[in-house]
Amino acid sequence: MEKSRGQWGSRLGFILAAAGSAIGLGNIWRFPTQVGQSGGGAFILVYLIIIFIVGIPLMIGELAIGRRGKINIVGAFKKIKPGSPWWIIGVLGVLAGFAILSYYSVIAGWAVSYIFKFLTGQLADLGAGESGDVFGQLVSSPVEPLIWHGVFMAMTIGIVIFGIDKGIERASKIMMPILFLLLIVLAVRTLTLDGAMEGLRWYLTPNFRAIDISTVLGALGQVFFSLSLGMGAIMTYGSYLTDDNDIPNSAVLISIADLSIAILAGLIIIPAVFAFGFAPEAGPPLIFIILPAVFGAMPLGNLVGALFFLLLTIAALTSAISLLEVPVSYVIDELKWSRKKAATLVGVAIFLLGIPSSLSMGIWQEIFFFGMPFLDFMDFLSSYLLLPIGGLLTAIFIGWAWGSREALKELSKEGVQFSLRGPWFAVVKYILPIVLLYILITGLLP
Ligand code: PHE
């Protein structure tokens, strides 16, 4: 039974796939947006601190639970603590996977369409005003973005159907290194633009007075979103791990890879924004409006633009497959459906849930949920509520229900030496619940 679930073919394959889950729109679209809106260097500093105090310890915990369970995330909690209600954390994760992928795929769809818009010259030599028009026309149209959303979901379903090492692992092995190289090339290009240095300074100098609780809440949400934590994506990947994997070491590697790509994406986008005299606060449209204008003013801009959006699509795809894998593996184990049936039906349901997000950029613009258009509401719901609450409950589960003996046993199998075992457990048991509760309560209450 356990054999037929599949396992990672190699340690490198696992690291690349998990890094592929972590690295996505969160790094390239969401991170620069957050940095731009929360004061540059100050945000980065808080972000770094939260990665080390919250992100890495939680990732270690999620991988350990996943490997102990060797089953979908709901089943894992049931297996570790039979007869208790902890499995609800797993259900929350399945729901979060649904919610996130529904709007994630809409945004990824825009990126897919931009590859073609660049290749066919529709975005050639535009100023920011005109590229704003192109973006506005795309996202406000009722049908076109839905087609791209559908294309993106179809690609995601396709990869998930091929199973764990034929699909996800192979795709990640090929796509991740290409992504990294493309980013370096683009960073060199934008950093050598006139005026880029001012942006670089703004990006890297922390302004401590800009830090308040909303910066901290924003950074926390960004850490969960970017590291794929709090909803069982990393846990699901952990369930395919072999016992000889050094989990703490893997978690550090994955987190550093994710952090480097985010910083690199900021290095591409923020200096470019300054070089062209735009405001970094422009928000989510930054990469879809300002970057095309930036590319438009470059030699070979069409090619660079097409490459950039290809890279964004690749990054989004390796994240989307991990989002889809959570509900799919649940359905496979629980309802005994075939992988093909599970991935197709769950994928179609997620596509349908994405429709209101897409329409909220156009004909449903005026309909608000808690004061936000539907897409923003889904993003808020996921990164400020579902993920941190999932992480909080997971930490409490490890610290107070699973316990140090069992958790640490899982982390030191087959002679793996975990030298920080004591501090890690103390952080998960005491610090994480306190810090997460504090940030959630003070950040969310008016
Ligand atoms: N980490 C992914 C990104 O940065 C998004 C994601 C969130 C994936 C949660 C899985 C789980 O784009």
Boltz pocket constraint, residues with backbone or C-beta under 6 A from the ligand:
constraints:
  - pocket:
      binder: B
      contacts: [[A, 21], [A, 22], [A, 23], [A, 24], [A, 25], [A, 26], [A, 27], [A, 100], [A, 224], [A, 225], [A, 226], [A, 227], [A, 228], [A, 229], [A, 231], [A, 233], [A, 315], [A, 316], [A, 319], [A, 320], [A, 322], [A, 323]]
      max_distance: 6.0
